[in-house]
Amino acid sequence: MAFRSDIDLSKLHKNKLDQEMSYGLSWHYNRMLLSQQNSLERSQKNNDNNNNLYTKATELNDDLFNCLMPHRGKSGTWPRTRSLNAPSPVQQFGPCGRIMKNSAMVMQIQDPASQRLTWYKPPLAVLVIKKVRDSTVLSPFVQLVEWLIQEKHMVVWVESAVLDDPLLIQDKKFQNIKDKCVTFKDGRDDLTDRIDFIICLGGDGTLLYASLLFQQSVPPVMAFHLGSLGFLTPFQFQNFQDQVTNVLEGHAALTLRSRLRCIIVRKNYKDHKNDSDRNDLAECDSSGVNSINNSNALPSTNILVLNEVVIDRGPSPYLSNIDLFLDGRHITSVQGDGLIVSSPSGSTAYALAAGASMVHPSVPAIMITPICPHSLSFRPIVVPAGVELKISISPDSRNTSWVSFDGRNRQELLHGDSLRVTTSIYPVPSICSQDQISDWFDSLAECLHWNVRKRQKCLDELSDLTGSGSEDTLDELDSVNQI
């Protein structure tokens, strides 16, 4: 009797899965193509009916388009565009950066290894973000800005507060190029479509700040390790000229770090919205925080976070009592110090300290991690990136909760308020020093010392040690017996 090898079985299984994956979309398509082909073959035999057959083929193409394209719902809104596991990310970053198209793309999802940066026009405006209150970053900052202006002839943007640094004011070299820098103020100036490229000098906080500045499409970010930990900053500053030049020429891999869209819906906002006689509805300002024209009404919040959103008990001595919903379904109630909802990039931040698993940033997922839960069975979980989470204070909770976004904008979550979290379509395109896999595992080893342990000795070494030790002991025993 003949048996198939394991390799053959695996190939058959893979082919079967591929057929099942493509069957749903390709069945109508193949059927209509076959119908068109038969019609065209008949048309070659009968030239008199060409016009009629051309009309039928056009109608079949329209039917195919209507079959594959989404339809407007009864409510008049279009369904949300999703990829296989998460919202399809926007693939244009700033005015002139985007992902290079290639044949590996399937349903707007690329193989992470094929995600490479390309410029469809030369980048001209670069934003340089410097770590604040750190004198060791001043010299690299001046070198970089001077090189970008004089050698690359680029327009350099810096935050106005950076130029007020007393140490920077005393730097004579920087005074010669200070007037050539373009300044902005956080919270006042909108940088959308003004920046082509971002360079961060410092630690992970500089990348978080870049994410905060751009609440929609983010230009490509190149982060140099000049801070403390540097998990998100893979580049070394020693040869920055060659590295920046390679990126500007389009020779760089990208890691698309997904972000979380966080929306706080206030109870008083819903009350005002349901009252048709009042006109004091929320108006969204440029910072992403909604405001209500009522002194008694708390503002609603709409913000993107790169690492995590944290809900905790704040100064209250009581346990947090938080209800967690997933796509409208009640999942569980959290009783403990709080809850961390993090992106894959945030899985190595606060969530890691709370016991969550480390997840590669290319994995489409959302991590839910309890903070000191008063339960022996509440373990961290990972859910698909396309779901929507709703977090609210339980009606019988003894206290309110507090929420913060990437360590900023801390505010109180009252009874009746809710926090909604889902994956945003605007990721942070982080430029890789090597590639996605190498950069991540190098960061795990160098920054977190992941799986560092003394090597276990092999059996040969152990047997030699054991044998020599036993012989010495027997010799000593023999000498004692002879005496």
TAURHU-V484657 format. One record per pair of residues at least 24 apart in sequence whose ideal C-beta (glycine too) atoms are under 7 Angstrom apart, sorted by the first residue. I is the first residue (numbers start at 1). J is the second residue. D is the distance in whole Angstrom. If there is no record, write none. Layout:
BEGIN
i = {I;I}
j = {J;J}
d = {D;D}
END
This chain:
BEGIN
i = {25;28;28;29;32;32;32;35;36;82;83;83;83;84;85;85;85;85;86;86;86;86;87;87;87;88;89;89;89;90;90;90;92;93;93;93;93;93;94;94;94;94;95;95;96;96;96;96;97;97;97;99;112;112;113;113;115;115;115;116;116;116;117;117;117;117;117;118;119;123;123;123;124;124;124;125;125;125;125;125;125;126;126;126;126;126;126;127;127;127;128;128;128;128;129;129;129;129;129;129;130;130;130;131;131;131;131;131;131;134;135;137;137;137;138;138;138;140;140;140;141;142;142;142;144;144;144;145;145;146;146;147;149;149;155;156;156;157;157;157;158;159;159;159;160;160;186;187;190;192;195;198;200;200;201;202;202;203;203;203;203;203;204;204;204;204;204;207;207;208;208;208;211;211;211;211;212;212;215;215;215;216;217;218;218;218;220;220;221;221;221;221;222;222;223;229;230;231;231;231;232;234;234;234;235;247;252;252;253;253;253;254;254;254;254;255;255;255;255;255;256;256;257;257;257;257;257;257;258;258;258;258;258;258;259;259;259;259;259;259;259;259;260;260;260;260;260;260;260;260;261;261;261;261;262;262;262;262;262;262;262;263;263;263;264;264;264;264;265;265;265;265;266;266;266;267;267;267;268;268;269;269;272;301;303;303;304;304;305;305;306;306;306;306;307;307;307;307;307;307;308;308;308;308;308;308;308;308;308;309;309;309;309;310;310;310;310;310;311;311;311;311;311;311;311;312;312;312;312;312;313;313;313;313;314;314;316;318;318;319;320;321;321;321;322;322;322;322;323;323;324;324;325;325;326;326;326;327;327;333;334;334;335;335;335;336;336;336;336;336;337;337;338;338;339;339;339;339;340;340;341;341;341;341;342;342;355;356;360;362;366;385;386;387;388;388;389;389;389;390;390;391;391;392;392;393}
j = {68;64;67;64;60;63;64;60;60;386;107;108;109;109;364;384;385;386;364;385;386;423;386;423;425;425;256;425;427;217;425;426;217;217;218;219;220;429;195;196;217;219;193;196;120;121;123;196;196;219;220;254;362;436;435;436;253;254;256;252;253;254;220;250;252;254;431;250;250;196;197;248;154;155;196;154;155;157;194;195;196;154;156;157;196;197;199;157;195;198;156;158;199;201;198;200;201;206;209;210;162;201;202;201;202;203;206;226;227;202;167;201;202;226;167;168;171;201;226;237;201;171;173;174;199;201;240;177;181;173;177;241;177;180;182;181;182;182;184;195;183;183;184;186;184;185;213;287;286;216;219;222;224;233;226;226;227;227;228;229;230;233;229;230;231;232;233;232;233;306;307;406;259;304;306;428;406;408;288;303;304;426;426;426;428;429;429;431;428;429;430;431;247;431;430;447;447;348;443;447;430;432;433;439;433;431;431;432;432;435;436;429;430;431;432;361;362;430;432;436;427;429;306;345;361;427;428;430;343;344;364;385;423;427;304;305;306;343;424;426;427;428;304;305;309;341;343;421;423;424;304;421;422;424;301;303;305;309;405;419;421;301;302;420;300;301;417;419;300;417;418;420;298;300;417;414;416;417;297;298;297;300;297;409;405;409;424;426;405;406;343;345;406;428;342;343;345;346;349;406;340;341;342;343;346;349;350;351;406;341;403;405;421;338;340;350;403;404;338;339;391;401;403;413;419;337;338;371;401;402;337;338;399;401;401;402;399;398;399;374;401;394;396;397;391;393;394;401;392;394;389;391;389;390;383;387;389;387;388;394;370;373;373;374;375;370;371;372;373;374;371;372;371;401;368;370;371;391;369;371;366;368;389;421;367;369;380;380;440;436;423;423;423;422;420;422;420;421;422;418;420;418;419;417;418;417}
d = {7;7;5;6;5;7;5;6;6;6;6;5;5;6;4;6;6;6;4;3;5;5;6;6;5;7;6;6;5;6;5;6;6;6;6;5;5;5;6;5;6;3;5;6;6;5;6;5;7;6;5;7;4;5;7;7;7;5;6;7;6;6;6;6;5;5;7;5;6;4;5;6;6;6;6;7;5;6;6;5;5;5;6;7;7;5;6;4;5;5;6;6;5;7;7;5;7;5;6;6;6;5;6;6;3;6;6;6;6;7;6;5;6;5;6;6;7;6;6;5;6;6;6;5;7;7;6;6;7;7;6;6;5;5;6;5;7;5;6;6;6;7;6;6;7;5;7;5;5;6;5;7;7;7;5;5;5;2;5;6;6;7;6;7;6;4;7;5;7;6;6;5;7;7;4;5;7;7;5;7;5;5;6;6;5;6;5;6;6;7;5;6;6;5;7;5;6;6;5;5;7;6;4;5;5;6;5;7;4;5;6;5;7;6;7;5;7;5;6;5;4;6;6;5;5;6;4;5;5;6;7;7;6;5;5;6;5;6;5;6;6;6;7;5;6;7;5;5;6;6;6;7;5;4;7;5;6;5;6;7;5;7;5;5;5;4;6;5;6;7;5;7;5;5;5;7;3;6;4;6;7;5;7;7;5;7;5;7;5;5;7;6;6;6;6;7;6;4;5;5;5;6;4;7;4;6;6;6;7;5;6;5;6;6;5;6;7;5;5;5;6;5;5;7;7;6;3;6;7;6;6;6;6;6;7;4;4;4;5;6;5;4;7;4;6;6;7;6;5;5;7;6;7;4;7;6;6;5;6;6;6;7;7;5;7;5;6;5;4;5;4;4;4;7;7;6;6;7;4;6;7;6;6;5;5;7;6;4;6;6;7;4;7;7;6;4;7;4;7;6;5;7;4;7;4;7}
END
